[in-house]
Amino acid sequence: MRPDHNAAVTPEQIDKNLCSEIEKFTEQDIDFWSSIKRDPREYAHSLFQYPAMMVPIVQKKVIELILGVKPNISNMLDPYVGAGTTFTAAMSYGLDCYGQDINPLAILVTKAKTDLGWSDQELRTAFKEVISSVRADDRTDVSVNFHNMGKWFKPDVSISLSKIRRAITTQEDIRIRRILWAIFAETIRLTSNDRTSTYKLHARPASEIEERTISPVTIFESLLELSATDVISFKSSLSQAGRIVEDRYTRRTELILGSTSETLPTLHNTNTAGFDLLVTSPPYGDNTSTVPYGQHAYLPLQWIDLADIDQHVDTSYLRTTQEIDRRSLGGHISRKLLDEKTSELEQQSASLVNVFECFKKTKQPPDRKARIAAFYLDFIAALDRIMSSLADNAYLVWTIGNRNVGGMEIPNDQILIELLSSRHATLVVDINRNIHFKRMPHKNKIAQLMGSEKIMIFRKRPNGYVPNE
């Protein structure tokens, strides 16, 4: 239930109350923010192992504490929705949820978790029908074909995956199909020839592929049972909180596919000046050199019916293994434009200037500075759009970590403070958390060098507002 606290008179008083509530909670459970005891299956996380997922119970607690001091919040925006962690957390408190991502697989997984207009019996019946259909399918033809397919899938695996794909397409309810597609995506991840120790596409050694015996149907069937239990459990928790009526979430959820530097979801409540709350975790850098979300999605998306994800998804997203990452922050700015814009970028953040100066002193390769500059140029465009979409005094919750490039830490947290300060946002409080469960690629340097991150809570000041303490 939402805490029933009296609202404070001024935004500054609300800020102080929030800081006090966070401090008191942290004193009671100092390990909570690092989520040492969390359940990895909570909130339907078992559907698909999305890269670098946030921890739902942590985001839920942040939202709870904010609502405790400001109970009139009615909606939440996440412009980098990923696996839908913030959606599932915000739904627990009956908020309208708006989200966006450039990755079609992120949109699929989040819709699968949050579009709950089915009954428990309908879901379990559909799952049984799919397995029966797979078991009865004696065809040996393969349903999809794409470049280098033989590199990533053994022939017998492709045949089995085709049977699963055909069975999923027979289900009439698109909401249930999306859940099945998400589970299928996880099956593909586990049965392809791609290594699971890194998010970059990297084939296993030929000898290992040859010796490896794996059954997609067996894996898919076991994932079905696990996922059915978890999805139904999540829906049940919402129902007990009064958030589900007649098998439907009582508030609005809206997801769009797109780049945040170009577009954002539109509030449907015209009486609201903007979004009340932002809760998100943006990429920590360009996807090519940090977490390649697009590469991780490439193989599953080859098998999934793209029309079931979003009307704007087409095969152009799969033009190459790096196409989705190229469309992401910092992935597509031309070198000529980059050279022209970098000096403009440096005027917005003293911390970025220090980074670039250190790169110059240590004679770092030019492409390292270029990647950071390209990322932040895109991020600033997105930030301007985000800030204009928020209501005055809206809270912004950013979960962010400092990455390492060339042995040097990039202070993303301080850069964010500087960028938001010039855009009428004040840092209210930040929370340090050690990363124990956030799924990072084991063989990627980012995992070796990033052991913590911050939950940073800002408030958007009204333009020209002078605080009255």
C-alpha atoms as one frame of an Amber mdcrd trajectory, in Angstrom:
protein
   0.000   0.000   0.000   1.111   3.563  -0.647   2.307   5.273   2.586  -0.167
   7.835   3.917   1.992  10.824   4.868   0.927  14.437   4.833   2.458  16.395
   1.988   5.012  19.044   2.930   4.357  22.686   2.090   7.333  23.514  -0.122
   9.426  21.455  -2.556  12.477  22.080  -0.366  10.683  20.647   2.659   9.693
  17.597   0.627  13.343  17.184  -0.354  14.376  17.258   3.304  11.697  14.738
   4.223  12.849  12.430   1.435  16.469  12.628   2.562  15.384  11.882   6.117
  13.288   8.859   5.067  16.127   7.424   2.979  18.598   7.942   5.824  16.320
   6.236   8.353  15.639   3.298   6.061  19.330   2.861   5.261  20.208   2.819
   8.965  17.658   0.036   9.498  19.006  -2.128   6.636  22.425  -0.977   5.513
  22.767  -3.834   2.990  19.412  -3.320   1.310  20.579  -1.074  -1.523  23.150
  -3.669  -2.572  20.278  -6.223  -2.686  22.282  -9.069  -1.160  19.157 -11.081
  -0.263  17.035 -10.386  -3.324  15.161 -13.083  -5.275  16.492 -13.265  -8.874
  13.096 -14.533 -10.110  10.992 -11.720  -8.670   8.772  -9.608 -10.914   8.911
 -12.118 -13.804  12.650 -11.631 -14.328  12.935 -15.280 -15.403  11.365 -14.548
 -18.802  14.623 -13.387 -20.360  18.090 -12.630 -18.997  18.428  -9.085 -20.269
  21.876  -7.460 -19.967  22.621  -5.368 -16.859  19.090  -5.548 -15.462  18.259
  -3.330 -12.510  16.962  -4.917  -9.314  13.165  -4.473  -8.995  13.024  -4.484
  -5.198  15.535  -1.620  -5.073  13.655   0.500  -7.600  10.393  -0.320  -5.833
  11.750   0.926  -2.505  12.967   4.189  -4.075   9.522   4.766  -5.588   7.861
   3.910  -2.260  10.001   6.420  -0.369   9.301   9.157  -2.908   5.551   8.476
  -2.829   5.712   8.555   0.957   6.692  12.223   0.928   4.902  13.194  -2.275
   1.769  11.034  -2.595   0.158  13.006  -5.432   2.463  11.463  -8.066   0.351
   9.637 -10.651   2.706   8.669 -13.474   6.248   7.521 -14.197   8.528   7.766
 -17.252  11.425   5.457 -18.103  13.104   6.511 -21.378  15.543   3.545 -21.260
  13.127   0.826 -20.274  15.368  -2.220 -20.823  13.801  -5.313 -19.256  10.953
  -3.327 -17.688  12.249  -3.311 -14.109  10.931   0.175 -13.369   7.574  -0.675
 -14.953   7.011  -3.680 -12.701   8.081  -1.640  -9.659   5.870   1.361 -10.494
   2.871  -0.843 -11.264   2.999  -2.077  -7.680   1.994   1.444  -6.642  -0.669
   1.968  -9.280   1.176   4.507 -11.405   0.591   5.190 -15.083   3.766   3.872
 -16.714   5.332   5.274 -19.874   8.484   3.828 -21.391  10.688   3.723 -24.426
  13.698   1.873 -25.807  15.566   1.643 -29.092  15.939  -2.132 -28.742  12.938
  -4.137 -30.036  13.782  -7.000 -27.682  13.497  -4.639 -24.692  10.033  -3.595
 -25.874   9.012  -7.245 -26.265  10.231  -8.336 -22.830   8.618  -5.365 -21.080
   5.293  -5.858 -22.866   5.404  -9.547 -21.981   5.801  -8.687 -18.296   3.293
  -5.866 -18.085   0.433  -6.550 -20.537  -1.562  -8.769 -18.182  -4.960  -9.064
 -19.864  -5.135 -12.859 -19.640  -6.402 -15.240 -16.978  -4.114 -17.707 -15.223
  -6.014 -20.590 -16.800  -5.726 -19.106 -20.297  -1.972 -18.739 -19.877  -1.382
 -22.262 -18.611  -3.673 -23.738 -21.267  -1.806 -21.883 -24.010   1.527 -23.122
 -22.699   0.278 -26.722 -22.719  -1.053 -26.315 -26.268   2.278 -24.991 -27.487
   4.243 -27.882 -26.009   1.766 -30.400 -27.444   2.094 -28.774 -30.845   5.890
 -28.879 -30.660   5.902 -32.534 -29.668   3.525 -33.418 -32.526   5.522 -31.503
 -35.169   7.559 -33.973 -37.241   8.690 -31.455 -39.869  12.413 -31.037 -40.509
  12.362 -27.750 -42.426  13.795 -24.576 -40.908  11.470 -21.574 -40.567  13.982
 -18.724 -40.823  17.068 -17.891 -42.811  19.628 -15.151 -42.283  23.279 -14.399
 -42.982  25.715 -16.740 -41.218  22.887 -18.698 -39.657  24.944 -21.907 -39.766
  27.641 -20.244 -37.697  25.247 -19.589 -34.840  22.965 -22.637 -34.853  23.576
 -26.340 -35.387  21.170 -27.928 -37.901  19.303 -30.007 -35.313  18.916 -26.966
 -33.064  17.476 -24.943 -35.955  14.935 -27.681 -36.664  13.813 -27.761 -33.031
  13.632 -23.980 -32.778  11.501 -23.941 -35.932   9.011 -26.284 -34.305   8.743
 -23.982 -31.307   8.355 -20.945 -33.531   5.537 -22.537 -35.524   3.725 -23.540
 -32.332   3.896 -20.027 -30.891   2.395 -18.492 -34.028  -0.764 -20.634 -33.604
  -1.729 -18.807 -30.398  -4.410 -16.190 -31.014  -3.821 -13.872 -28.023  -0.938
 -11.509 -28.826  -0.354 -10.869 -25.119   0.301 -14.553 -24.531   2.326 -14.798
 -27.743   4.619 -12.040 -26.454   5.265 -13.997 -23.262   6.025 -17.058 -25.368
   8.326 -15.045 -27.639  10.239 -13.760 -24.604  10.691 -17.305 -23.296  11.661
 -18.397 -26.792  14.277 -15.632 -26.874  15.830 -17.035 -23.707  15.766 -20.510
 -25.235  17.597 -19.166 -28.280  20.173 -17.480 -26.071  20.875 -20.757 -24.292
  20.968 -22.995 -27.375  22.839 -20.928 -29.973  26.555 -21.315 -30.599  27.139
 -17.901 -29.063  29.074 -17.780 -25.814  26.891 -16.823 -22.835  29.848 -15.398
 -20.877  29.780 -12.156 -22.858  27.048 -10.050 -24.420  29.049  -9.523 -27.599
  28.374 -12.086 -30.301  31.277 -14.471 -29.996  31.010 -18.037 -31.276  32.152
 -20.949 -29.161  35.194 -22.909 -30.346  34.378 -25.350 -33.143  35.345 -28.338
 -31.002  32.994 -27.226 -28.227  30.134 -26.708 -30.689  30.671 -30.174 -32.137
  30.679 -31.884 -28.746  27.807 -29.883 -27.292  24.500 -31.727 -27.067  21.514
 -29.582 -26.223  17.744 -29.838 -26.605  15.906 -26.567 -27.332  12.543 -28.248
 -26.743  13.539 -29.526 -23.294  14.935 -26.129 -22.315  11.892 -24.292 -23.663
   9.535 -26.605 -21.775  11.363 -26.103 -18.470  11.414 -22.328 -19.010   7.674
 -22.366 -19.705   6.893 -23.837 -16.305   9.285 -21.506 -14.515   7.989 -18.439
 -16.332   4.320 -19.319 -15.902   4.822 -19.497 -12.156   6.710 -16.199 -12.038
   4.413 -14.202 -14.330   1.293 -15.426 -12.525   2.953 -14.648  -9.184   3.715
 -11.087 -10.288   0.149 -10.584 -11.495  -1.154 -12.031  -8.225   0.917  -9.549
  -6.212  -0.616  -6.690  -8.201  -4.091  -8.145  -7.705  -3.601  -8.350  -3.950
  -2.567  -4.686  -3.964  -5.788  -3.800  -5.823  -3.967  -3.011  -9.078  -5.692
  -5.705 -11.187  -9.432  -5.673 -11.946 -10.975  -8.234 -14.324  -7.532  -9.435
 -15.390  -6.345  -5.943 -16.317  -3.989  -3.435 -14.753  -6.125  -0.555 -13.553
  -3.833   2.181 -14.861  -2.183   2.938 -18.188   0.999   1.347 -19.517   2.497
   2.609 -22.759   5.674   1.550 -24.511   7.142   2.947 -27.703  10.102   1.952
 -29.822  12.436   4.823 -30.547  15.487   6.911 -29.744  15.104   9.224 -26.749
  17.124  11.902 -28.517  14.350  12.031 -31.142  11.055  11.207 -29.420   9.311
  10.372 -26.125   5.924   8.941 -25.131   3.117  11.491 -24.844   1.099  11.901
 -21.655  -2.560  11.072 -22.215  -3.741  13.186 -19.288  -3.948  16.648 -20.820
  -4.552  18.170 -17.395  -1.030  17.218 -16.336   1.814  19.636 -17.075   4.318
  16.832 -17.529   5.564  13.563 -16.120   5.566  13.466 -12.314   8.442  11.049
 -11.912  11.391   9.778 -13.925  12.978   6.446 -12.938  15.624   5.087 -15.269
  19.107   3.707 -15.819  20.661   4.939 -19.067  23.566   3.219 -20.807  26.905
   4.094 -19.193  28.431   4.763 -22.602  28.014   3.848 -26.250  26.831   0.272
 -26.656  29.799  -0.748 -28.792  32.314  -0.289 -25.974  30.116  -0.944 -22.922
  27.165  -3.371 -22.968  26.209  -4.310 -26.553  22.465  -4.659 -25.977  21.828
  -4.847 -29.710  24.255  -7.680 -30.333  22.674  -9.575 -27.450  19.273  -9.176
 -29.126  20.368  -9.981 -32.672  19.972 -13.780 -32.691  16.629 -13.952 -30.813
  15.106 -11.276 -33.048  15.929 -13.326 -36.153  13.457 -15.970 -34.961  10.689
 -13.814 -33.479   7.744 -12.452 -35.478   8.675  -8.754 -35.414   5.082  -7.693
 -36.067   4.165  -9.013 -32.610   6.606  -6.614 -30.951   5.675  -3.226 -32.374
   4.266  -1.875 -35.633   7.466   0.132 -36.200   9.848  -2.837 -36.028  11.123
  -4.097 -39.351  14.049  -6.114 -40.670  16.201  -2.986 -40.992  16.943  -3.395
 -37.273  18.707  -6.640 -38.206  20.689  -5.315 -41.151  23.914  -6.210 -39.305
  24.782  -7.590 -35.881  25.591  -4.029 -34.760  22.631  -2.160 -36.281  20.653
  -1.716 -33.053  23.753  -0.539 -31.207  24.474   1.866 -34.063  21.027   3.414
 -33.536  21.678   3.793 -29.816  23.329   6.685 -27.970  26.654   7.633 -29.546
  26.421   5.017 -32.246  25.881   7.038 -35.405  27.398  10.540 -35.233  29.720
  11.275 -38.162  33.340  12.139 -37.388  33.015  15.503 -39.159  30.003  16.514
 -37.070  31.714  15.162 -33.970  34.724  17.410 -34.483  32.448  20.435 -34.834
  30.378  19.616 -31.763  33.032  18.524 -29.247  34.014  22.071 -28.229  30.321
  22.817 -27.697  30.082  19.712 -25.542  33.036  20.751 -23.372  31.253  23.961
 -22.432  28.575  21.947 -20.632  30.710  19.865 -18.276  33.996  20.677 -16.547
  34.365  16.988 -15.685  34.262  16.067 -19.373  36.940  18.672 -20.084  39.136
  17.043 -17.426  38.580  13.635 -19.004  39.567  14.860 -22.453  42.636  16.666
 -21.079  43.776  13.517 -19.297  43.293  11.551 -22.502  45.516  14.040 -24.284
  48.214  13.928 -21.599  48.280  10.145 -21.541  48.202   9.960 -25.352  45.070
   7.838 -25.525  43.939   6.709 -29.001  41.658   9.372 -30.598  38.755   6.971
 -30.977  38.337   6.763 -27.195  37.639  10.471 -26.889  35.424  10.256 -29.985
  33.267   7.489 -28.493  32.772   9.391 -25.237  31.997  12.649 -27.050  29.550
  10.940 -29.419  27.747   9.292 -26.511  27.369  12.511 -24.549  26.261  14.538
 -27.551  23.411  12.089 -28.071  22.728  11.874 -24.346  22.467  15.662 -24.036
  19.937  15.761 -26.885  17.950  13.099 -25.054  18.327  14.925 -21.741  16.910
  18.140 -23.182  13.894  16.244 -24.482  13.432  14.448 -21.156  13.643  17.636
 -19.093  11.064  19.414 -21.253   8.658  16.507 -20.709   8.772  16.687 -16.896
   6.484  18.692 -14.656   7.969  21.321 -12.363   9.309  19.772  -9.145   9.220
  16.284 -10.666  11.723  13.878  -9.150  14.311  12.223 -11.388  15.834   8.933
 -10.267  18.940   7.931 -12.225  20.813   4.704 -11.548  24.249   5.194 -13.029
  27.799   3.858 -12.791  31.223   5.209 -13.681  32.823   3.259 -16.508  36.527
   2.892 -17.238  38.150   3.777 -20.545  41.848   3.229 -21.116  42.397   2.658
 -17.404  40.722   5.961 -16.541  37.406   6.343 -14.733  34.775   8.364 -16.562
  32.822  10.181 -13.802  29.354   9.726 -15.267  27.800  10.687 -11.927  29.552
  14.064 -11.741  28.942  14.744 -15.431  25.229  14.052 -14.901  25.144  16.491
 -11.963  26.716  19.208 -14.108  24.432  18.607 -17.078  21.286  18.584 -14.943
  22.356  21.594 -12.872  22.411  23.739 -15.991  18.963  22.391 -16.859  17.278
  23.493 -13.630  17.618  20.249 -11.690  19.048  19.936  -8.187  20.649  16.832
  -6.705  18.567  15.957  -3.630  20.331  12.797  -2.460  22.357   9.912  -3.820
  22.625   6.322  -2.653  25.687   4.161  -3.188  25.088   0.514  -3.965  27.509
  -2.336  -4.557  26.750  -4.489  -7.585  26.184  -8.089  -6.499  23.388  -9.300
  -8.758  23.158  -6.901 -11.673  23.938  -9.212 -14.565  27.076  -7.888 -16.269
  29.179  -9.704 -18.887  31.879 -11.669 -17.063  34.457 -11.401 -19.832  33.924
  -7.731 -20.539  36.264  -5.201 -18.922  33.301  -3.141 -17.748  32.351  -5.960
 -15.370  35.863  -6.252 -14.004  36.159  -2.543 -13.267  32.629  -1.584 -12.168
  31.740  -2.840  -8.711  29.320  -0.117  -7.663  26.824   2.396  -8.942  24.739
   5.261  -7.607  21.035   5.892  -7.348  20.872   9.661  -7.820  17.651  11.547
  -7.047  17.212  15.019  -8.532  14.322  17.479  -8.522  13.441  19.659 -11.491
  13.264  23.275 -10.368  10.745  25.547 -12.046  12.588  27.828 -14.471  13.585
  30.979 -12.629  12.255  29.713  -9.290  13.985  31.091  -6.169  13.658  28.653
  -3.231  11.933  29.878  -0.096  13.537  28.026   2.792
